Amino acid sequence: MAKKKLLVLTGGGDCPGLNAVIRGIVKRANNESDWEVVGSIEAFNGVLSSPQRLMPLNNETTAGIHVKGGTILKTTNKGNPLEFAIEKPDGTIDIADRSDELIEKIKKLGVEAVVNIGGDGSQRISQKLFEKGLNIIGVPKTIDNDLSATDFTFGFRTAVQIATDSFDKLVTTAESHHRVMIMEVMGRDAGWIALHTAIAGGAEVCLIPEIPYDIDKVVQKINDRYEDGRGFVNIVIAEGAKSKGGPVTGQKSDEAGYENLRLRGVAFVLSEQLKKAGCKADIRETVLGHVQRGGTPIAFDRILATMFGVKAMEMVLNKEFGRMASYRNNKITSVSIKEAISAYNLVDKNSFMVQASRGMGISFGD
């Protein structure tokens, strides 16, 4: 008797813990004699490619991968099947909806269910495909922690740990040179990485997208520090932060199929703003960039990702399609994908975490 087939894929940006999810799915599937797991290379691109790029996921191919960063299935943020970029012979790009073709190819493979491991953009695709009749389940992945309906996404805490380790090193050089050090972290429209890093690292200033900053207030905070005789300041700024009334620092990508604004460089924008506002201190900027996405996941993310993988397989067995694995109140549960993508998980400026930060003297520039 032919085994039932589960298709697994990883989409969007890479993230510590992706491999642990894959391994968790396979380990749980091993308890079911009538299931086999197959991976699609580079999200749905592996299915849409000709020839198709698929790989078996079993004990041999997933052995020990939970400690490795990245994803053995590779990933892409330019493979939306609903808005797929196709290069024509003359080099121009057409955008086509290949979702019906994708679903047909998945059916021809004999796949009974799909697990899509990804962030907000990936789960929006999951919801559209579910509405078209595909048996799909989501697993929340993003270092930005911006997916609602789950307390944490795996990868976030590893990114915070990497950012905090980097920030600790900048504190000592700031103190040694009496400098203002600005460290830019990822997070897109959410300030979670910046906020957690600021608290863990002991920053004087934390600038996040949810609280537009007044540059004069930031200068005042810096001046107060120097007047106190401590003579150095450490600033964490999220890549999506902006001044009051100002724009987000980024540019539209010219890469076909890449939909997001490319955010980078706000640390240098802030540096120039500080100088123009009269800040006399010596200023240096550091952009962590993709360092935050790579490397070995910390234990918390390995555990969370593994539990998500096991949960996803059990959701497949229970035919809980159109839903996403979730971590709520220290329990692994599930929510509808529609609920998960209904709103971004942004920092609440009135939350206790922000209040506590203010209580410790951290300035948000407002």
Helices and strands as residue ranges (DSSP letters): E 4-10, H 18-29, E 35-40, H 45-48, E 54-57, H 59-62, G 65-67, E 84-87, E 93-96, H 99-108, E 111-118, H 120-131, E 136-140, H 156-177, E 179-185, H 192-201, E 205-207, H 215-227, E 233-238, E 250-252, E 261-263, H 266-276, E 282-287, G 289-293, H 299-317, E 323-328, E 331-336, H 337-340, H 352-359
